[in-house]
Amino acid sequence: MRVDKWLSSVNVIKRRTIASDMVKSGVVYVNGLKAKASKNVAIGDKITIEYLKGAKLYEVLDIPTTKTIPKSQKDKYVKEINGE
């Protein structure tokens, strides 16, 4: 699954257009490398988003098979990593 689609599917970013814009702006990194919109994510990848107030690090736990998932199931697909 593409990185921008994954970010919106698992409710890290609310809309895919915003996720795509963030990737194009160069603030999304996959495993430490600047991501392109076409970059596919895999289970175990670390995704960093550089916000103005600091970076957030996420780990890919699973890839959803549907366009969106319920917010209650977010913990099955993504884990926010703090302190790194």
C-alpha positions as CSV (number, residue, x, y, z in Angstrom):
1,M,0.0,0.0,0.0
2,R,1.3,3.5,-0.9
3,V,2.5,5.5,2.1
4,D,0.0,8.4,1.6
5,K,-2.9,5.9,1.3
6,W,-1.7,4.0,4.4
7,L,-1.5,7.2,6.5
8,S,-5.1,8.1,5.7
9,S,-6.5,4.6,5.9
10,V,-5.2,4.0,9.5
11,N,-6.3,7.5,10.6
12,V,-2.9,9.0,11.2
13,I,-3.8,11.8,8.8
14,K,-7.5,12.6,8.2
15,R,-7.5,12.9,4.4
16,R,-5.4,11.3,1.7
17,T,-5.0,14.6,-0.1
18,I,-3.3,16.1,3.0
19,A,-1.2,13.0,3.3
20,S,-0.1,13.3,-0.4
21,D,0.7,17.0,0.1
22,M,2.8,16.1,3.2
23,V,4.8,13.5,1.2
24,K,5.3,15.9,-1.7
25,S,6.5,18.6,0.8
26,G,9.2,16.2,2.1
27,V,8.1,15.9,5.7
28,V,7.3,12.1,5.6
29,Y,10.2,9.6,6.0
30,V,10.0,5.8,5.8
31,N,12.9,4.1,7.6
32,G,14.8,7.3,7.8
33,L,14.6,8.0,4.0
34,K,12.5,10.8,2.5
35,A,9.4,9.1,1.1
36,K,7.9,9.5,-2.3
37,A,4.1,9.2,-2.8
38,S,4.6,5.9,-4.7
39,K,6.6,4.4,-1.8
40,N,5.0,1.2,-0.6
41,V,5.0,0.5,3.1
42,A,5.5,-2.9,4.7
43,I,4.9,-4.4,8.1
44,G,7.7,-3.3,10.4
45,D,8.5,0.0,8.6
46,K,9.0,3.1,10.7
47,I,7.3,6.2,9.4
48,T,8.4,9.7,10.7
49,I,6.3,12.8,10.1
50,E,8.1,16.1,10.7
51,Y,5.4,18.5,12.1
52,L,6.2,22.1,13.0
53,K,6.1,21.3,16.7
54,G,8.3,18.2,16.4
55,A,8.5,14.8,14.8
56,K,6.2,11.8,15.4
57,L,7.3,8.3,14.8
58,Y,5.0,5.5,13.9
59,E,5.5,1.7,13.3
60,V,3.5,-0.2,10.7
61,L,1.9,-3.2,12.4
62,D,-0.4,-4.3,9.6
63,I,-1.7,-3.2,6.2
64,P,-5.5,-2.7,6.0
65,T,-7.4,-4.4,3.2
66,T,-10.1,-1.7,3.1
67,K,-10.0,2.0,2.2
68,T,-10.6,3.0,5.8
69,I,-10.7,1.3,9.2
70,P,-12.7,2.2,12.3
71,K,-10.8,4.4,14.7
72,S,-11.3,1.8,17.4
73,Q,-9.1,-0.6,15.4
74,K,-6.3,1.8,14.8
75,D,-4.0,0.0,17.4
76,K,-4.0,-3.1,15.2
77,Y,-2.4,-1.2,12.3
78,V,-0.2,1.5,13.8
79,K,1.9,2.1,16.9
80,E,3.1,5.5,17.9
81,I,6.6,5.4,19.2
82,N,7.6,8.1,21.7
83,G,11.0,9.2,22.9
84,E,13.1,8.3,19.8
